[in-house]
Amino acid sequence: MPDYKFDANLIPNVLADQTFQNTGVYVGRSLPHRYAVIDPRRHNVDVWTKANNGQFQALKKSRYRDTAKTKATIFCTNGPPMEPAPFTGSGLLSGDAYIYAGFAASVTNGNPWEPYDVVRSGSAQLHAGRGNVKYVFERIGQGSYGVYNIAPGTPTGVEDIGAYGIVAGGAVVNSNDHTGLKKKKGCAAWCKRPLSTPLDTANWETTTPWFREALNPDSIPEPLDGLIVAVAVSRKPVNLATEIIAVGCSDAIAMDGSDSTLCGMRGGLQIKCAWKKDLVQRWELYCT
């Protein structure tokens, strides 16, 4: 049976699906979309950092694409937009020349490529960022839909990544972020999908052992009041914001696009970023 389409029927189909009820996550592929629907009571979304980033000698052992495979057991995507630390002559270069010169300069002066905005993991700040993006995907706790935020502001959570805000309050964010995104070839996004009526999932206990494994046997699970949806595409033009809204998502943040786009699922990479992005990519989001 083919996976469900990424459309208005996706969430009703997934909520009724036995795989989702058993595991708390449904991963699907309905081209051009690769996606995951996540029950935040049972799974976290975390930030992963590439080992040995910024070192030429580490490329063969710690390429971004290769190490990303280790986070693709359920679902992962690439992370935030990146820029090289300021270097001489940067204003005269563009495209690949900018990437290579920026990386060479970062190795020389000891300052690797920097994210547009702050990155945090395990409640620790990994990088302050360049302050270029004002939207943040933030997890401030675990075990519920309410611990996730996608909004402007200063992140202070357990796991945070700053990137492009493309959907807010169920509408396309009217900003340069979305305008620029539509020009890109491919993109990945992480979204909040509220449920208008919280779903009582106590009846799932008859078919799944997770309640007794994860919770006190005498406790009753809180109703499911929202989902985390991740989606990636690799085609142009990208009208991902409108497609996300059609699925019923209220808020969404987009990662870096075009040849930076990466998506892993079911133990392998479905969308591979360009090899040159092994030089600059350092973080990603993944479902644990």
C-alpha positions as CSV (number, residue, x, y, z in Angstrom):
1,M,0.0,0.0,0.0
2,P,1.5,3.4,-1.0
3,D,2.1,6.0,1.7
4,Y,-0.5,8.7,2.2
5,K,-0.3,11.9,0.2
6,F,0.9,15.1,1.7
7,D,-2.5,16.9,1.6
8,A,-5.5,17.8,3.7
9,N,-6.2,14.1,4.3
10,L,-2.8,13.3,5.7
11,I,-3.4,13.8,9.4
12,P,-6.8,12.0,9.5
13,N,-5.2,9.1,7.7
14,V,-2.2,9.0,10.0
15,L,-4.2,9.2,13.2
16,A,-6.2,6.2,12.1
17,D,-3.1,4.2,11.0
18,Q,-2.0,1.2,13.1
19,T,1.6,2.0,12.5
20,F,1.3,5.5,14.0
21,Q,-0.8,4.2,16.9
22,N,1.8,1.5,17.7
23,T,5.0,3.6,17.3
24,G,4.0,7.3,17.6
25,V,5.4,8.2,14.3
26,Y,4.5,7.8,10.6
27,V,7.1,8.2,7.9
28,G,5.9,8.6,4.3
29,R,7.1,9.2,0.8
30,S,4.6,10.6,-1.7
31,L,6.7,12.5,-4.3
32,P,7.8,15.2,-4.3
33,H,7.2,15.0,-0.5
34,R,9.1,13.0,2.1
35,Y,7.6,13.5,5.5
36,A,7.1,12.4,9.1
37,V,4.2,12.9,11.5
38,I,5.3,12.7,15.1
39,D,3.5,12.2,18.4
40,P,5.4,14.6,20.6
41,R,4.4,12.6,23.7
42,R,6.5,9.7,22.6
43,H,9.3,11.2,20.4
44,N,11.5,14.2,20.7
45,V,13.0,16.4,18.0
46,D,16.7,17.1,18.7
47,V,19.6,19.0,17.3
48,W,22.5,16.9,16.1
49,T,26.1,18.3,15.5
50,K,28.5,16.9,13.0
51,A,31.7,15.6,14.6
52,N,35.0,17.2,13.7
53,N,33.4,20.0,11.8
54,G,35.6,22.6,10.1
55,Q,38.6,20.3,9.6
56,F,39.8,19.2,6.1
57,Q,41.3,16.0,7.5
58,A,37.9,15.0,8.9
59,L,36.0,15.2,5.7
60,K,36.5,11.5,4.7
61,K,35.6,10.3,8.2
62,S,32.9,12.8,9.1
63,R,31.2,14.0,6.0
64,Y,27.9,15.7,6.8
65,R,26.0,13.3,4.5
66,D,27.6,10.2,5.9
67,T,27.1,11.1,9.5
68,A,23.5,12.2,8.7
69,K,22.8,8.6,7.9
70,T,23.2,7.8,11.5
71,K,20.3,10.1,12.4
72,A,18.0,8.8,9.6
73,T,16.6,5.9,11.6
74,I,13.3,7.7,11.8
75,F,13.6,11.1,10.1
76,C,16.1,13.9,9.8
77,T,16.7,17.0,7.7
78,N,19.5,19.5,7.2
79,G,19.8,22.4,9.5
80,P,20.0,26.2,9.4
81,P,21.5,28.6,6.8
82,M,25.2,29.0,7.2
83,E,27.7,31.7,6.5
84,P,31.5,31.8,6.7
85,A,33.1,33.9,9.4
86,P,34.0,37.3,7.9
87,F,37.1,37.0,5.7
88,T,39.1,39.3,3.4
89,G,37.6,39.7,-0.1
90,S,34.3,38.1,0.7
91,G,32.3,40.9,-1.0
92,L,34.0,40.1,-4.3
93,L,33.0,36.4,-4.4
94,S,29.7,34.5,-5.0
95,G,28.5,31.0,-5.5
96,D,31.0,28.1,-5.2
97,A,34.0,30.5,-5.1
98,Y,32.4,32.0,-1.9
99,I,31.9,28.6,-0.4
100,Y,35.4,27.4,-1.0
101,A,37.2,30.6,-0.1
102,G,35.0,31.0,3.0
103,F,35.8,27.5,4.2
104,A,39.6,27.9,3.5
105,A,39.6,31.1,5.4
106,S,37.6,29.6,8.3
107,V,40.2,26.8,8.6
108,T,43.1,29.4,8.5
109,N,41.7,31.7,11.1
110,G,40.0,29.1,13.2
111,N,36.5,30.4,12.8
112,P,34.2,27.8,11.1
113,W,31.1,28.6,9.2
114,E,28.4,30.2,11.4
115,P,24.6,29.7,11.5
116,Y,22.3,32.6,10.8
117,D,21.0,32.4,14.3
118,V,21.5,30.7,17.6
119,V,21.8,26.9,17.9
120,R,21.2,25.1,21.2
121,S,21.3,21.4,22.2
122,G,21.0,19.8,25.6
123,S,20.1,23.2,27.1
124,A,23.6,24.5,26.1
125,Q,24.3,27.1,23.4
126,L,26.4,25.6,20.6
127,H,26.6,28.9,18.7
128,A,25.3,32.4,19.1
129,G,24.7,32.7,15.3
130,R,24.9,35.8,13.2
131,G,21.5,37.2,14.3
132,N,20.2,37.2,10.7
133,V,17.0,35.1,11.4
134,K,14.4,35.9,14.0
135,Y,12.3,32.7,13.9
136,V,13.3,29.7,16.1
137,F,12.2,26.1,16.3
138,E,12.4,25.4,20.1
139,R,11.8,22.5,22.4
140,I,11.6,23.6,26.0
141,G,10.8,20.2,27.6
142,Q,9.6,16.8,26.5
143,G,6.5,14.6,26.5
144,S,3.9,17.0,25.1
145,Y,2.9,19.2,22.1
146,G,3.0,22.3,24.3
147,V,6.8,22.1,24.8
148,Y,7.4,23.1,21.1
149,N,7.5,26.7,19.9
150,I,8.0,28.1,16.4
151,A,8.0,31.9,16.8
152,P,10.2,35.0,16.7
153,G,12.3,35.6,19.8
154,T,15.3,34.6,21.8
155,P,15.5,30.8,22.3
156,T,16.1,29.5,25.8
157,G,15.0,25.9,25.4
158,V,16.5,22.4,25.5
159,E,16.9,22.2,21.7
160,D,16.7,25.2,19.4
161,I,17.5,26.1,15.8
162,G,17.0,29.5,14.1
163,A,16.0,29.5,10.5
164,Y,13.3,30.9,8.1
165,G,9.8,31.5,9.5
166,I,7.4,30.6,6.6
167,V,4.0,29.9,8.4
168,A,2.6,31.6,11.4
169,G,-0.9,31.4,12.8
170,G,-2.0,29.3,9.8
171,A,-1.0,31.8,7.2
172,V,2.1,32.4,5.0
173,V,4.5,34.7,6.7
174,N,4.7,37.8,4.5
175,S,8.5,38.3,4.6
176,N,11.6,38.0,2.4
177,D,12.1,34.6,3.9
178,H,9.1,33.1,2.1
179,T,9.8,35.1,-1.1
180,G,13.3,33.8,-1.2
181,L,12.3,30.2,-0.4
182,K,10.0,30.1,-3.5
183,K,13.1,30.5,-5.7
184,K,15.0,27.6,-4.2
185,K,15.2,24.1,-5.6
186,G,14.2,22.0,-2.6
187,C,13.7,22.7,1.0
188,A,12.9,21.0,4.4
189,A,10.6,22.3,7.1
190,W,9.5,21.5,10.6
191,C,5.9,22.4,11.6
192,K,3.4,22.4,14.4
193,R,0.0,20.8,13.6
194,P,-2.6,21.4,16.3
195,L,-5.6,19.2,16.8
196,S,-8.8,21.3,17.2
197,T,-10.2,18.6,19.4
198,P,-7.7,16.7,21.7
199,L,-7.7,13.1,20.9
200,D,-8.3,10.5,23.6
201,T,-5.8,7.8,22.8
202,A,-6.5,5.5,25.8
203,N,-8.1,2.9,23.4
204,W,-4.7,2.5,21.7
205,E,-3.5,0.8,24.9
206,T,-5.1,-2.4,23.8
207,T,-2.8,-2.6,20.8
208,T,0.4,-0.9,22.0
209,P,2.6,-1.4,25.1
210,W,4.1,2.0,25.1
211,F,1.8,3.4,27.8
212,R,3.0,0.9,30.3
213,E,6.7,1.2,29.2
214,A,6.9,4.9,29.2
215,L,4.4,5.9,31.9
216,N,3.3,4.7,35.3
217,P,1.0,1.7,34.7
218,D,-1.7,3.4,36.8
219,S,-1.6,6.7,34.9
220,I,-3.7,7.7,32.0
221,P,-2.0,9.4,29.1
222,E,-2.8,13.0,28.4
223,P,-5.0,13.5,25.3
224,L,-3.1,14.1,22.1
225,D,-3.6,17.8,21.3
226,G,-1.1,18.3,18.5
227,L,1.6,16.8,16.2
228,I,5.0,17.7,14.9
229,V,5.2,17.4,11.1
230,A,8.5,17.4,9.2
231,V,8.6,17.5,5.4
232,A,11.3,17.8,2.7
233,V,11.1,18.3,-1.1
234,S,13.7,18.4,-3.9
235,R,12.1,20.3,-6.7
236,K,11.5,23.8,-8.0
237,P,9.6,26.0,-7.5
238,V,9.0,25.5,-3.7
239,N,5.6,26.5,-2.6
240,L,6.1,24.5,0.6
241,A,4.4,27.1,2.9
242,T,1.0,26.8,1.1
243,E,1.3,23.0,1.1
244,I,2.0,22.9,4.8
245,I,-1.0,25.1,5.5
246,A,-3.2,22.6,3.4
247,V,-2.1,19.9,5.8
248,G,-3.5,22.0,8.7
249,C,-0.2,23.2,10.2
250,S,-0.3,26.4,12.1
251,D,3.4,27.3,12.2
252,A,6.5,26.3,10.3
253,I,10.2,27.0,10.0
254,A,12.2,26.2,6.9
255,M,15.8,25.0,6.9
256,D,18.4,26.0,4.3
257,G,17.3,25.1,0.8
258,S,18.4,24.3,-2.8
259,D,21.6,22.1,-2.8
260,S,21.7,22.3,1.0
261,T,18.5,20.2,1.3
262,L,19.0,16.9,3.0
263,C,16.4,14.3,4.1
264,G,17.0,11.0,5.8
265,M,14.3,8.4,6.6
266,R,13.9,4.7,7.1
267,G,17.6,4.3,7.6
268,G,18.9,6.0,4.5
269,L,19.2,9.4,2.8
270,Q,16.3,10.2,0.5
271,I,17.6,13.6,-0.5
272,K,21.4,14.3,-0.4
273,C,22.9,17.7,-0.2
274,A,25.6,18.7,-2.6
275,W,29.0,17.3,-1.7
276,K,30.4,20.8,-1.2
277,K,28.0,21.3,1.6
278,D,29.9,18.7,3.5
279,L,32.4,21.5,4.0
280,V,29.9,23.9,5.7
281,Q,26.9,22.1,7.2
282,R,27.2,21.4,10.9
283,W,23.8,20.8,12.4
284,E,20.5,19.1,11.6
285,L,17.1,18.3,13.2
286,Y,16.1,14.7,13.7
287,C,13.4,12.6,15.4
288,T,14.6,10.4,18.3
